[in-house]
Amino acid sequence: MKIASSGSGGGFANLNFRLKDANNKYFVYLSDTQGIAIKKMVAGVQTELASKAFAIGINTTYRAEVVVSGNQIELYIDGDLQLSAADGGVSFVKGKVGLETYQATVLFDNVQVIEL
């Protein structure tokens, strides 16, 4: 993925998984101004499971990989583990995947979903 441009306040890309609908999902968040995070949304309320500062450069291509097993969620960027979280409540055990952006032009390529 590559954030090609973003608004003056920054933009983001979400990789959604175990997606029920727009208000019920898990997602990883990658922002050119706010870093990276693993989050969940239940009934429209977001909960951050893990986050850290991470420099996402404009016009830089990153290989983002999300690995989910049971309640464990891992985010790898360019092959390196960046975040890991466990959701004790396991809000969703199955669902769709999706790509989402806000105030950004994001290019996605070679999206794969592999059942482990």
Buried (B, 14 or more C-beta within 10 A) or exposed (E): BBBEEBEEEBBBBBBBBBBBEEEBBBBBBBBBEBBBBBBBBBEEEEEEBBBEEBEBEEEEEBEBBBEBEEBEBBBBBEEEEBBBBEBEEEBBEEBEBBEBBBBBBBEEEEEEEEEE
